[in-house]
Amino acid sequence: MIEIDPKGTLDKLSTLDGLDKQGESRRRSILVIEDSPIIQNMIRPILAFQQYEVAFTQNGEEALQACEKNSYDLILMDLAMPVLDGFSCVKRIRAMEDRKKAKTPVIAVTGNSEGYTLEEFIQAGFDDFHPKPIDFDKLSRLISVHINTVSR
């Protein structure tokens, strides 16, 4: 849904813009926690094309360090990762002292979702989940729903 102004030039997607502390427009940011370089390389261009700023970490421990240093509008998280798995990581994110960071929407992206219901993901601390293999159209819609619920 790209808006075209009367002069025919393309504007940014309004659903992707956030406001910084001065009220200036900024790109929304997504942290992707994924240990597979193949999946990272598939996700990177799609999110970049949609005008998101994207950061990557390869495990839950790196993700927690990134969340301490930076604020993200949304987190995409694999479940099966080395060092710290997705379930443990999301619990620690939800327990962060910075309540705004603790409330960041987190979407589980996993190849092992068949044994779980959405309710179980929500009880574990996730806002939603998307199964692998990734359907990028569905994932994009899911991101849009959750990233736009973040109050800025």
N, CA, C and O atoms as a GROMACS GRO file, in nm:
protein
  608
    1MET      N    1   0.082  -0.118   0.000
    1MET     CA    2   0.000   0.000   0.000
    1MET      C    3   0.086   0.124   0.000
    1MET      O    4   0.095   0.194   0.101
    2ILE      N    5   0.149   0.151  -0.108
    2ILE     CA    6   0.230   0.272  -0.120
    2ILE      C    7   0.140   0.386  -0.163
    2ILE      O    8   0.066   0.374  -0.261
    3GLU      N    9   0.148   0.495  -0.091
    3GLU     CA   10   0.067   0.611  -0.124
    3GLU      C   11   0.140   0.694  -0.228
    3GLU      O   12   0.262   0.714  -0.219
    4ILE      N   13   0.067   0.743  -0.325
    4ILE     CA   14   0.126   0.829  -0.428
    4ILE      C   15   0.072   0.970  -0.406
    4ILE      O   16  -0.050   0.991  -0.400
    5ASP      N   17   0.162   1.064  -0.396
    5ASP     CA   18   0.116   1.201  -0.374
    5ASP      C   19   0.074   1.263  -0.507
    5ASP      O   20   0.097   1.203  -0.612
    6PRO      N   21   0.013   1.381  -0.505
    6PRO     CA   22  -0.037   1.441  -0.628
    6PRO      C   23   0.071   1.462  -0.735
    6PRO      O   24   0.040   1.467  -0.854
    7LYS      N   25   0.196   1.476  -0.695
    7LYS     CA   26   0.304   1.495  -0.790
    7LYS      C   27   0.351   1.362  -0.849
    7LYS      O   28   0.434   1.359  -0.940
    8GLY      N   29   0.297   1.250  -0.796
    8GLY     CA   30   0.333   1.119  -0.849
    8GLY      C   31   0.457   1.057  -0.788
    8GLY      O   32   0.507   0.957  -0.840
    9THR      N   33   0.508   1.113  -0.679
    9THR     CA   34   0.625   1.054  -0.616
    9THR      C   35   0.580   0.959  -0.506
    9THR      O   36   0.470   0.972  -0.453
   10LEU      N   37   0.664   0.864  -0.473
   10LEU     CA   38   0.628   0.765  -0.373
   10LEU      C   39   0.661   0.814  -0.233
   10LEU      O   40   0.769   0.867  -0.208
   11ASP      N   41   0.566   0.796  -0.143
   11ASP     CA   42   0.587   0.823  -0.001
   11ASP      C   43   0.621   0.693   0.069
   11ASP      O   44   0.597   0.584   0.016
   12LYS      N   45   0.679   0.706   0.187
   12LYS     CA   46   0.702   0.587   0.268
   12LYS      C   47   0.569   0.527   0.310
   12LYS      O   48   0.468   0.597   0.316
   13LEU      N   49   0.569   0.401   0.339
   13LEU     CA   50   0.451   0.336   0.392
   13LEU      C   51   0.421   0.395   0.529
   13LEU      O   52   0.506   0.391   0.618
   14SER      N   53   0.304   0.448   0.546
   14SER     CA   54   0.271   0.510   0.674
   14SER      C   55   0.269   0.408   0.787
   14SER      O   56   0.293   0.444   0.902
   15THR      N   57   0.243   0.283   0.757
   15THR     CA   58   0.241   0.181   0.861
   15THR      C   59   0.380   0.147   0.910
   15THR      O   60   0.395   0.081   1.013
   16LEU      N   61   0.483   0.189   0.836
   16LEU     CA   62   0.618   0.155   0.875
   16LEU      C   63   0.688   0.268   0.947
   16LEU      O   64   0.794   0.248   1.006
   17ASP      N   65   0.632   0.386   0.943
   17ASP     CA   66   0.695   0.499   1.007
   17ASP      C   67   0.661   0.504   1.155
   17ASP      O   68   0.547   0.476   1.195
   18GLY      N   69   0.759   0.540   1.236
   18GLY     CA   70   0.738   0.567   1.377
   18GLY      C   71   0.777   0.710   1.402
   18GLY      O   72   0.820   0.780   1.310
   19LEU      N   73   0.764   0.754   1.523
   19LEU     CA   74   0.807   0.888   1.558
   19LEU      C   75   0.912   0.878   1.667
   19LEU      O   76   0.898   0.801   1.762
   20ASP      N   77   1.017   0.958   1.652
   20ASP     CA   78   1.118   0.960   1.757
   20ASP      C   79   1.075   1.060   1.864
   20ASP      O   80   0.964   1.115   1.856
   21LYS      N   81   1.159   1.085   1.961
   21LYS     CA   82   1.122   1.171   2.073
   21LYS      C   83   1.090   1.314   2.031
   21LYS      O   84   1.015   1.383   2.099
   22GLN      N   85   1.147   1.359   1.919
   22GLN     CA   86   1.121   1.494   1.871
   22GLN      C   87   1.003   1.497   1.774
   22GLN      O   88   0.973   1.602   1.717
   23GLY      N   89   0.934   1.384   1.756
   23GLY     CA   90   0.821   1.380   1.665
   23GLY      C   91   0.861   1.363   1.520
   23GLY      O   92   0.777   1.373   1.430
   24GLU      N   93   0.990   1.336   1.496
   24GLU     CA   94   1.037   1.316   1.359
   24GLU      C   95   1.009   1.174   1.314
   24GLU      O   96   1.010   1.081   1.395
   25SER      N   97   0.983   1.158   1.188
   25SER     CA   98   0.957   1.025   1.131
   25SER      C   99   1.085   0.942   1.135
   25SER      O  100   1.194   0.994   1.112
   26ARG      N  101   1.071   0.813   1.164
   26ARG     CA  102   1.186   0.722   1.164
   26ARG      C  103   1.139   0.585   1.117
   26ARG      O  104   1.021   0.551   1.122
   27ARG      N  105   1.236   0.508   1.071
   27ARG     CA  106   1.204   0.371   1.028
   27ARG      C  107   1.185   0.282   1.150
   27ARG      O  108   1.255   0.297   1.250
   28ARG      N  109   1.092   0.191   1.141
   28ARG     CA  110   1.068   0.093   1.247
   28ARG      C  111   1.182  -0.008   1.246
   28ARG      O  112   1.237  -0.040   1.141
   29SER      N  113   1.217  -0.059   1.365
   29SER     CA  114   1.329  -0.151   1.375
   29SER      C  115   1.282  -0.289   1.424
   29SER      O  116   1.194  -0.301   1.508
   30ILE      N  117   1.345  -0.391   1.367
   30ILE     CA  118   1.314  -0.529   1.402
   30ILE      C  119   1.443  -0.601   1.437
   30ILE      O  120   1.542  -0.593   1.364
   31LEU      N  121   1.440  -0.672   1.549
   31LEU     CA  122   1.550  -0.760   1.587
   31LEU      C  123   1.510  -0.901   1.546
   31LEU      O  124   1.405  -0.951   1.586
   32VAL      N  125   1.596  -0.965   1.466
   32VAL     CA  126   1.573  -1.103   1.424
   32VAL      C  127   1.673  -1.190   1.499
   32VAL      O  128   1.794  -1.173   1.486
   33ILE      N  129   1.622  -1.284   1.577
   33ILE     CA  130   1.706  -1.375   1.654
   33ILE      C  131   1.697  -1.510   1.585
   33ILE      O  132   1.599  -1.583   1.601
   34GLU      N  133   1.800  -1.543   1.510
   34GLU     CA  134   1.798  -1.662   1.424
   34GLU      C  135   1.941  -1.711   1.407
   34GLU      O  136   2.029  -1.635   1.368
   35ASP      N  137   1.963  -1.839   1.436
   35ASP     CA  138   2.099  -1.893   1.425
   35ASP      C  139   2.133  -1.944   1.286
   35ASP      O  140   2.250  -1.973   1.259
   36SER      N  141   2.037  -1.956   1.197
   36SER     CA  142   2.063  -2.006   1.062
   36SER      C  143   2.098  -1.891   0.967
   36SER      O  144   2.015  -1.803   0.943
   37PRO      N  145   2.221  -1.890   0.913
   37PRO     CA  146   2.258  -1.786   0.817
   37PRO      C  147   2.172  -1.789   0.692
   37PRO      O  148   2.150  -1.686   0.628
   38ILE      N  149   2.122  -1.904   0.655
   38ILE     CA  150   2.036  -1.916   0.537
   38ILE      C  151   1.907  -1.839   0.559
   38ILE      O  152   1.864  -1.762   0.473
   39ILE      N  153   1.845  -1.860   0.674
   39ILE     CA  154   1.719  -1.790   0.703
   39ILE      C  155   1.746  -1.641   0.723
   39ILE      O  156   1.665  -1.558   0.679
   40GLN      N  157   1.856  -1.606   0.787
   40GLN     CA  158   1.892  -1.464   0.800
   40GLN      C  159   1.901  -1.399   0.662
   40GLN      O  160   1.849  -1.290   0.640
   41ASN      N  161   1.967  -1.467   0.569
   41ASN     CA  162   1.985  -1.412   0.434
   41ASN      C  163   1.855  -1.406   0.356
   41ASN      O  164   1.842  -1.327   0.262
   42MET      N  165   1.757  -1.489   0.392
   42MET     CA  166   1.626  -1.481   0.326
   42MET      C  167   1.543  -1.367   0.383
   42MET      O  168   1.473  -1.298   0.310
   43ILE      N  169   1.551  -1.348   0.515
   43ILE     CA  170   1.469  -1.246   0.582
   43ILE      C  171   1.521  -1.105   0.556
   43ILE      O  172   1.442  -1.012   0.537
   44ARG      N  173   1.653  -1.089   0.556
   44ARG     CA  174   1.715  -0.955   0.545
   44ARG      C  175   1.660  -0.872   0.428
   44ARG      O  176   1.613  -0.761   0.452
   45PRO      N  177   1.665  -0.920   0.305
   45PRO     CA  178   1.620  -0.833   0.195
   45PRO      C  179   1.470  -0.805   0.196
   45PRO      O  180   1.427  -0.699   0.152
   46ILE      N  181   1.392  -0.898   0.247
   46ILE     CA  182   1.248  -0.877   0.250
   46ILE      C  183   1.211  -0.768   0.349
   46ILE      O  184   1.130  -0.680   0.318
   47LEU      N  185   1.270  -0.772   0.467
   47LEU     CA  186   1.240  -0.668   0.566
   47LEU      C  187   1.300  -0.534   0.525
   47LEU      O  188   1.240  -0.429   0.548
   48ALA      N  189   1.418  -0.537   0.464
   48ALA     CA  190   1.480  -0.412   0.417
   48ALA      C  191   1.395  -0.350   0.306
   48ALA      O  192   1.378  -0.228   0.302
   49PHE      N  193   1.342  -0.432   0.217
   49PHE     CA  194   1.255  -0.383   0.109
   49PHE      C  195   1.131  -0.314   0.167
   49PHE      O  196   1.079  -0.219   0.108
   50GLN      N  197   1.085  -0.364   0.280
   50GLN     CA  198   0.968  -0.306   0.345
   50GLN      C  199   1.005  -0.186   0.433
   50GLN      O  200   0.922  -0.136   0.509
   51GLN      N  201   1.129  -0.141   0.422
   51GLN     CA  202   1.178  -0.021   0.489
   51GLN      C  203   1.198  -0.036   0.640
   51GLN      O  204   1.198   0.063   0.713
   52TYR      N  205   1.215  -0.159   0.688
   52TYR     CA  206   1.247  -0.179   0.828
   52TYR      C  207   1.398  -0.174   0.847
   52TYR      O  208   1.473  -0.217   0.760
   53GLU      N  209   1.440  -0.121   0.960
   53GLU     CA  210   1.580  -0.136   1.001
   53GLU      C  211   1.589  -0.272   1.068
   53GLU      O  212   1.508  -0.304   1.155
   54VAL      N  213   1.687  -0.352   1.028
   54VAL     CA  214   1.694  -0.489   1.076
   54VAL      C  215   1.828  -0.516   1.144
   54VAL      O  216   1.934  -0.482   1.090
   55ALA      N  217   1.821  -0.576   1.262
   55ALA     CA  218   1.941  -0.621   1.333
   55ALA      C  219   1.927  -0.771   1.354
   55ALA      O  220   1.816  -0.822   1.368
   56PHE      N  221   2.039  -0.841   1.356
   56PHE     CA  222   2.039  -0.986   1.373
   56PHE      C  223   2.127  -1.028   1.490
   56PHE      O  224   2.233  -0.970   1.514
   57THR      N  225   2.080  -1.128   1.563
   57THR     CA  226   2.164  -1.198   1.660
   57THR      C  227   2.144  -1.346   1.635
   57THR      O  228   2.046  -1.388   1.574
   58GLN      N  229   2.239  -1.427   1.684
   58GLN     CA  230   2.235  -1.570   1.653
   58GLN      C  231   2.188  -1.656   1.770
   58GLN      O  232   2.168  -1.776   1.753
   59ASN      N  233   2.170  -1.597   1.886
   59ASN     CA  234   2.119  -1.675   1.999
   59ASN      C  235   2.053  -1.582   2.101
   59ASN      O  236   2.062  -1.460   2.090
   60GLY      N  237   1.988  -1.642   2.197
   60GLY     CA  238   1.914  -1.565   2.295
   60GLY      C  239   1.999  -1.475   2.382
   60GLY      O  240   1.957  -1.365   2.419
   61GLU      N  241   2.119  -1.519   2.415
   61GLU     CA  242   2.208  -1.437   2.499
   61GLU      C  243   2.250  -1.310   2.425
   61GLU      O  244   2.247  -1.201   2.482
   62GLU      N  245   2.288  -1.324   2.297
   62GLU     CA  246   2.321  -1.206   2.216
   62GLU      C  247   2.200  -1.114   2.203
   62GLU      O  248   2.213  -0.992   2.204
   63ALA      N  249   2.082  -1.173   2.192
   63ALA     CA  250   1.959  -1.094   2.178
   63ALA      C  251   1.934  -1.011   2.303
   63ALA      O  252   1.895  -0.894   2.292
   64LEU      N  253   1.955  -1.069   2.420
   64LEU     CA  254   1.935  -0.994   2.545
   64LEU      C  255   2.033  -0.877   2.555
   64LEU      O  256   1.996  -0.768   2.600
   65GLN      N  257   2.156  -0.900   2.512
   65GLN     CA  258   2.255  -0.791   2.512
   65GLN      C  259   2.211  -0.680   2.417
   65GLN      O  260   2.222  -0.562   2.449
   66ALA      N  261   2.161  -0.719   2.298
   66ALA     CA  262   2.114  -0.620   2.201
   66ALA      C  263   1.994  -0.543   2.256
   66ALA      O  264   1.984  -0.422   2.235
   67CYS      N  265   1.904  -0.611   2.325
   67CYS     CA  266   1.786  -0.546   2.381
   67CYS      C  267   1.821  -0.451   2.495
   67CYS      O  268   1.753  -0.351   2.516
   68GLU      N  269   1.926  -0.481   2.568
   68GLU     CA  270   1.971  -0.390   2.675
   68GLU      C  271   2.025  -0.261   2.615
   68GLU      O  272   2.002  -0.153   2.670
   69LYS      N  273   2.096  -0.270   2.503
   69LYS     CA  274   2.160  -0.154   2.442
   69LYS      C  275   2.068  -0.074   2.351
   69LYS      O  276   2.084   0.047   2.336
   70ASN      N  277   1.970  -0.140   2.290
   70ASN     CA  278   1.886  -0.078   2.188
   70ASN      C  279   1.739  -0.104   2.215
   70ASN      O  280   1.702  -0.196   2.289
   71SER      N  281   1.655  -0.022   2.153
   71SER     CA  282   1.510  -0.045   2.156
   71SER      C  283   1.467  -0.090   2.018
   71SER      O  284   1.514  -0.038   1.917
   72TYR      N  285   1.378  -0.187   2.014
   72TYR     CA  286   1.326  -0.239   1.888
   72TYR      C  287   1.174  -0.227   1.890
   72TYR      O  288   1.111  -0.229   1.996
   73ASP      N  289   1.118  -0.215   1.771
   73ASP     CA  290   0.972  -0.207   1.760
   73ASP      C  291   0.909  -0.345   1.759
   73ASP      O  292   0.791  -0.360   1.791
   74LEU      N  293   0.988  -0.447   1.723
   74LEU     CA  294   0.937  -0.584   1.717
   74LEU      C  295   1.055  -0.680   1.716
   74LEU      O  296   1.164  -0.645   1.671
   75ILE      N  297   1.033  -0.801   1.768
   75ILE     CA  298   1.136  -0.904   1.769
   75ILE      C  299   1.080  -1.030   1.702
   75ILE      O  300   0.970  -1.075   1.735
   76LEU      N  301   1.156  -1.084   1.608
   76LEU     CA  302   1.126  -1.215   1.549
   76LEU      C  303   1.225  -1.313   1.611
   76LEU      O  304   1.346  -1.290   1.605
   77MET      N  305   1.176  -1.422   1.672
   77MET     CA  306   1.264  -1.509   1.748
   77MET      C  307   1.245  -1.656   1.712
   77MET      O  308   1.135  -1.709   1.718
   78ASP      N  309   1.356  -1.720   1.676
   78ASP     CA  310   1.359  -1.864   1.660
   78ASP      C  311   1.349  -1.925   1.800
   78ASP      O  312   1.382  -1.860   1.899
   79LEU      N  313   1.304  -2.049   1.808
   79LEU     CA  314   1.295  -2.114   1.939
   79LEU      C  315   1.417  -2.198   1.970
   79LEU      O  316   1.471  -2.192   2.081
   80ALA      N  317   1.460  -2.277   1.873
   80ALA     CA  318   1.572  -2.369   1.894
   80ALA      C  319   1.702  -2.300   1.855
   80ALA      O  320   1.739  -2.295   1.738
   81MET      N  321   1.772  -2.246   1.956
   81MET     CA  322   1.897  -2.174   1.932
   81MET      C  323   2.001  -2.220   2.032
   81MET      O  324   1.967  -2.268   2.141
   82PRO      N  325   2.128  -2.205   1.997
   82PRO     CA  326   2.233  -2.236   2.095
   82PRO      C  327   2.238  -2.130   2.205
   82PRO      O  328   2.183  -2.021   2.190
   83VAL      N  329   2.303  -2.161   2.312
   83VAL     CA  330   2.330  -2.074   2.427
   83VAL      C  331   2.204  -2.047   2.510
   83VAL      O  332   2.200  -2.081   2.628
   84LEU      N  333   2.101  -1.987   2.451
   84LEU     CA  334   1.977  -1.958   2.523
   84LEU      C  335   1.862  -1.972   2.424
   84LEU      O  336   1.856  -1.901   2.324
   85ASP      N  337   1.769  -2.064   2.453
   85ASP     CA  338   1.658  -2.090   2.360
   85ASP      C  339   1.554  -1.978   2.364
   85ASP      O  340   1.558  -1.892   2.451
   86GLY      N  341   1.462  -1.982   2.268
   86GLY     CA  342   1.362  -1.878   2.254
   86GLY      C  343   1.268  -1.864   2.373
   86GLY      O  344   1.233  -1.753   2.412
   87PHE      N  345   1.225  -1.977   2.431
   87PHE     CA  346   1.135  -1.970   2.547
   87PHE      C  347   1.202  -1.902   2.666
   87PHE      O  348   1.141  -1.819   2.734
   88SER      N  349   1.328  -1.936   2.691
   88SER     CA  350   1.400  -1.874   2.802
   88SER      C  351   1.428  -1.727   2.773
   88SER      O  352   1.421  -1.642   2.862
   89CYS      N  353   1.460  -1.697   2.649
   89CYS     CA  354   1.492  -1.560   2.610
   89CYS      C  355   1.371  -1.468   2.625
   89CYS      O  356   1.382  -1.358   2.679
   90VAL      N  357   1.254  -1.513   2.577
   90VAL     CA  358   1.136  -1.426   2.586
   90VAL      C  359   1.098  -1.402   2.732
   90VAL      O  360   1.051  -1.293   2.766
   91LYS      N  361   1.116  -1.501   2.819
   91LYS     CA  362   1.090  -1.479   2.963
   91LYS      C  363   1.178  -1.369   3.018
   91LYS      O  364   1.133  -1.284   3.095
   92ARG      N  365   1.304  -1.370   2.978
   92ARG     CA  366   1.397  -1.268   3.028
   92ARG      C  367   1.368  -1.130   2.969
   92ARG      O  368   1.387  -1.029   3.036
   93ILE      N  369   1.323  -1.126   2.846
   93ILE     CA  370   1.282  -0.998   2.786
   93ILE      C  371   1.163  -0.943   2.864
   93ILE      O  372   1.160  -0.824   2.898
   94ARG      N  373   1.065  -1.026   2.892
   94ARG     CA  374   0.945  -0.981   2.964
   94ARG      C  375   0.977  -0.936   3.106
   94ARG      O  376   0.902  -0.859   3.166
   95ALA      N  377   1.089  -0.984   3.161
   95ALA     CA  378   1.128  -0.947   3.298
   95ALA      C  379   1.223  -0.827   3.303
   95ALA      O  380   1.270  -0.791   3.411
   96MET      N  381   1.252  -0.765   3.188
   96MET     CA  382   1.344  -0.651   3.186
   96MET      C  383   1.289  -0.536   3.270
   96MET      O  384   1.168  -0.514   3.277
   97GLU      N  385   1.380  -0.463   3.335
   97GLU     CA  386   1.340  -0.348   3.417
   97GLU      C  387   1.276  -0.238   3.335
   97GLU      O  388   1.181  -0.174   3.379
   98ASP      N  389   1.328  -0.216   3.215
   98ASP     CA  390   1.270  -0.115   3.125
   98ASP      C  391   1.139  -0.172   3.072
   98ASP      O  392   1.139  -0.260   2.985
   99ARG      N  393   1.028  -0.124   3.124
   99ARG     CA  394   0.896  -0.180   3.091
   99ARG      C  395   0.862  -0.165   2.943
   99ARG      O  396   0.793  -0.250   2.887
  100LYS      N  397   0.908  -0.058   2.881
  100LYS     CA  398   0.881  -0.040   2.738
  100LYS      C  399   0.949  -0.152   2.658
  100LYS      O  400   0.889  -0.209   2.567
  101LYS      N  401   1.074  -0.183   2.693
  101LYS     CA  402   1.145  -0.291   2.625
  101LYS      C  403   1.081  -0.426   2.657
  101LYS      O  404   1.072  -0.513   2.571
  102ALA      N  405   1.036  -0.441   2.781
  102ALA     CA  406   0.974  -0.567   2.823
  102ALA      C  407   0.844  -0.595   2.747
  102ALA      O  408   0.802  -0.710   2.735
  103LYS      N  409   0.781  -0.490   2.698
  103LYS     CA  410   0.654  -0.505   2.627
  103LYS      C  411   0.670  -0.509   2.474
  103LYS      O  412   0.570  -0.511   2.402
  104THR      N  413   0.792  -0.512   2.425
  104THR     CA  414   0.815  -0.520   2.280
  104THR      C  415   0.746  -0.644   2.224
  104THR      O  416   0.763  -0.753   2.280
  105PRO      N  417   0.669  -0.630   2.117
  105PRO     CA  418   0.607  -0.749   2.058
  105PRO      C  419   0.712  -0.850   2.013
  105PRO      O  420   0.810  -0.815   1.947
  106VAL      N  421   0.690  -0.978   2.048
  106VAL     CA  422   0.782  -1.085   2.011
  106VAL      C  423   0.702  -1.193   1.938
  106VAL      O  424   0.604  -1.246   1.991
  107ILE      N  425   0.746  -1.223   1.817
  107ILE     CA  426   0.683  -1.327   1.737
  107ILE      C  427   0.780  -1.445   1.727
  107ILE      O  428   0.893  -1.429   1.682
  108ALA      N  429   0.734  -1.562   1.768
  108ALA     CA  430   0.814  -1.684   1.754
  108ALA      C  431   0.807  -1.728   1.608
  108ALA      O  432   0.700  -1.733   1.548
  109VAL      N  433   0.923  -1.758   1.552
  109VAL     CA  434   0.930  -1.810   1.415
  109VAL      C  435   1.002  -1.944   1.427
  109VAL      O  436   1.123  -1.949   1.452
  110THR      N  437   0.927  -2.053   1.408
  110THR     CA  438   0.983  -2.182   1.442
  110THR      C  439   0.939  -2.294   1.349
  110THR      O  440   0.830  -2.292   1.293
  111GLY      N  441   1.026  -2.391   1.333
  111GLY     CA  442   0.994  -2.511   1.258
  111GLY      C  443   0.930  -2.616   1.346
  111GLY      O  444   0.898  -2.726   1.300
  112ASN      N  445   0.911  -2.585   1.474
  112ASN     CA  446   0.860  -2.682   1.570
  112ASN      C  447   0.732  -2.632   1.636
  112ASN      O  448   0.716  -2.645   1.757
  113SER      N  449   0.641  -2.575   1.557
  113SER     CA  450   0.520  -2.517   1.615
  113SER      C  451   0.404  -2.616   1.622
  113SER      O  452   0.303  -2.587   1.686
  114GLU      N  453   0.416  -2.730   1.558
  114GLU     CA  454   0.304  -2.825   1.552
  114GLU      C  455   0.260  -2.875   1.689
  114GLU      O  456   0.143  -2.906   1.707
  115GLY      N  457   0.350  -2.882   1.784
  115GLY     CA  458   0.315  -2.931   1.916
  115GLY      C  459   0.257  -2.824   2.007
  115GLY      O  460   0.223  -2.853   2.121
  116TYR      N  461   0.245  -2.700   1.957
  116TYR     CA  462   0.200  -2.589   2.041
  116TYR      C  463   0.079  -2.519   1.981
  116TYR      O  464   0.058  -2.520   1.860
  117THR      N  465   0.000  -2.459   2.068
  117THR     CA  466  -0.111  -2.375   2.024
  117THR      C  467  -0.070  -2.230   2.040
  117THR      O  468   0.028  -2.199   2.109
  118LEU      N  469  -0.144  -2.141   1.977
  118LEU     CA  470  -0.118  -1.997   1.994
  118LEU      C  471  -0.128  -1.960   2.141
  118LEU      O  472  -0.048  -1.881   2.191
  119GLU      N  473  -0.224  -2.016   2.212
  119GLU     CA  474  -0.242  -1.986   2.354
  119GLU      C  475  -0.117  -2.024   2.434
  119GLU      O  476  -0.079  -1.952   2.526
  120GLU      N  477  -0.053  -2.135   2.400
  120GLU     CA  478   0.068  -2.176   2.470
  120GLU      C  479   0.184  -2.081   2.442
  120GLU      O  480   0.264  -2.052   2.531
  121PHE      N  481   0.192  -2.032   2.318
  121PHE     CA  482   0.295  -1.932   2.287
  121PHE      C  483   0.269  -1.805   2.366
  121PHE      O  484   0.363  -1.745   2.420
  122ILE      N  485   0.145  -1.762   2.372
  122ILE     CA  486   0.110  -1.640   2.446
  122ILE      C  487   0.140  -1.657   2.595
  122ILE      O  488   0.194  -1.566   2.658
  123GLN      N  489   0.106  -1.772   2.652
  123GLN     CA  490   0.136  -1.799   2.794
  123GLN      C  491   0.287  -1.799   2.820
  123GLN      O  492   0.331  -1.764   2.929
  124ALA      N  493   0.365  -1.838   2.719
  124ALA     CA  494   0.511  -1.840   2.735
  124ALA      C  495   0.571  -1.700   2.724
  124ALA      O  496   0.688  -1.681   2.757
  125GLY      N  497   0.492  -1.602   2.677
  125GLY     CA  498   0.542  -1.465   2.667
  125GLY      C  499   0.548  -1.408   2.527
  125GLY      O  500   0.578  -1.290   2.509
  126PHE      N  501   0.519  -1.491   2.427
  126PHE     CA  502   0.519  -1.443   2.289
  126PHE      C  503   0.386  -1.375   2.258
  126PHE      O  504   0.285  -1.401   2.324
  127ASP      N  505   0.388  -1.287   2.159
  127ASP     CA  506   0.265  -1.222   2.115
  127ASP      C  507   0.197  -1.301   2.005
  127ASP      O  508   0.076  -1.291   1.985
  128ASP      N  509   0.277  -1.381   1.933
  128ASP     CA  510   0.223  -1.458   1.820
  128ASP      C  511   0.331  -1.555   1.775
  128ASP      O  512   0.441  -1.556   1.830
  129PHE      N  513   0.299  -1.636   1.674
  129PHE     CA  514   0.401  -1.724   1.616
  129PHE      C  515   0.376  -1.742   1.468
  129PHE      O  516   0.264  -1.724   1.420
  130HIS      N  517   0.481  -1.779   1.397
  130HIS     CA  518   0.472  -1.810   1.255
  130HIS      C  519   0.556  -1.936   1.230
  130HIS      O  520   0.672  -1.942   1.270
  131PRO      N  521   0.497  -2.036   1.165
  131PRO     CA  522   0.572  -2.160   1.142
  131PRO      C  523   0.671  -2.148   1.027
  131PRO      O  524   0.654  -2.067   0.936
  132LYS      N  525   0.776  -2.230   1.034
  132LYS     CA  526   0.865  -2.247   0.920
  132LYS      C  527   0.815  -2.368   0.844
  132LYS      O  528   0.760  -2.459   0.907
  133PRO      N  529   0.830  -2.377   0.713
  133PRO     CA  530   0.898  -2.277   0.630
  133PRO      C  531   0.821  -2.146   0.628
  133PRO      O  532   0.698  -2.143   0.639
  134ILE      N  533   0.895  -2.039   0.614
  134ILE     CA  534   0.838  -1.906   0.625
  134ILE      C  535   0.760  -1.869   0.499
  134ILE      O  536   0.811  -1.879   0.387
  135ASP      N  537   0.636  -1.827   0.518
  135ASP     CA  538   0.554  -1.768   0.412
  135ASP      C  539   0.569  -1.617   0.432
  135ASP      O  540   0.510  -1.562   0.525
  136PHE      N  541   0.647  -1.551   0.348
  136PHE     CA  542   0.683  -1.412   0.372
  136PHE      C  543   0.565  -1.317   0.361
  136PHE      O  544   0.564  -1.212   0.426
  137ASP      N  545   0.465  -1.350   0.280
  137ASP     CA  546   0.346  -1.266   0.275
  137ASP      C  547   0.271  -1.270   0.408
  137ASP      O  548   0.230  -1.166   0.460
  138LYS      N  549   0.254  -1.389   0.464
  138LYS     CA  550   0.186  -1.403   0.593
  138LYS      C  551   0.269  -1.340   0.705
  138LYS      O  552   0.215  -1.273   0.792
  139LEU      N  553   0.400  -1.363   0.702
  139LEU     CA  554   0.485  -1.305   0.805
  139LEU      C  555   0.481  -1.152   0.799
  139LEU      O  556   0.477  -1.086   0.902
  140SER      N  557   0.481  -1.097   0.680
  140SER     CA  558   0.474  -0.951   0.664
  140SER      C  559   0.345  -0.895   0.722
  140SER      O  560   0.346  -0.791   0.788
  141ARG      N  561   0.234  -0.964   0.699
  141ARG     CA  562   0.106  -0.919   0.756
  141ARG      C  563   0.108  -0.929   0.909
  141ARG      O  564   0.059  -0.840   0.978
  142LEU      N  565   0.165  -1.036   0.960
  142LEU     CA  566   0.175  -1.056   1.104
  142LEU      C  567   0.261  -0.946   1.168
  142LEU      O  568   0.226  -0.892   1.272
  143ILE      N  569   0.373  -0.916   1.105
  143ILE     CA  570   0.460  -0.808   1.154
  143ILE      C  571   0.384  -0.676   1.156
  143ILE      O  572   0.389  -0.602   1.254
  144SER      N  573   0.314  -0.649   1.047
  144SER     CA  574   0.240  -0.523   1.037
  144SER      C  575   0.136  -0.509   1.147
  144SER      O  576   0.120  -0.402   1.205
  145VAL      N  577   0.065  -0.616   1.176
  145VAL     CA  578  -0.036  -0.613   1.283
  145VAL      C  579   0.029  -0.581   1.417
  145VAL      O  580  -0.020  -0.495   1.490
  146HIS      N  581   0.137  -0.649   1.449
  146HIS     CA  582   0.197  -0.632   1.581
  146HIS      C  583   0.281  -0.504   1.594
  146HIS      O  584   0.284  -0.443   1.700
  147ILE      N  585   0.348  -0.466   1.488
  147ILE     CA  586   0.432  -0.346   1.496
  147ILE      C  587   0.346  -0.220   1.505
  147ILE      O  588   0.389  -0.119   1.560
  148ASN      N  589   0.227  -0.227   1.453
  148ASN     CA  590   0.138  -0.112   1.456
  148ASN      C  591   0.058  -0.102   1.585
  148ASN      O  592  -0.015  -0.005   1.606
  149THR      N  593   0.069  -0.203   1.672
  149THR     CA  594   0.003  -0.195   1.802
  149THR      C  595   0.093  -0.130   1.906
  149THR      O  596   0.049  -0.098   2.016
  150VAL      N  597   0.220  -0.110   1.869
  150VAL     CA  598   0.316  -0.049   1.960
  150VAL      C  599   0.284   0.100   1.970
  150VAL      O  600   0.281   0.170   1.868
  151SER      N  601   0.260   0.146   2.089
  151SER     CA  602   0.230   0.289   2.107
  151SER      C  603   0.361   0.366   2.110
  151SER      O  604   0.452   0.332   2.184
  152ARG      N  605   0.369   0.468   2.031
  152ARG     CA  606   0.489   0.550   2.021
  152ARG      C  607   0.458   0.692   2.061
  152ARG      O  608   0.546   0.777   2.060
   0.00000   0.00000   0.00000
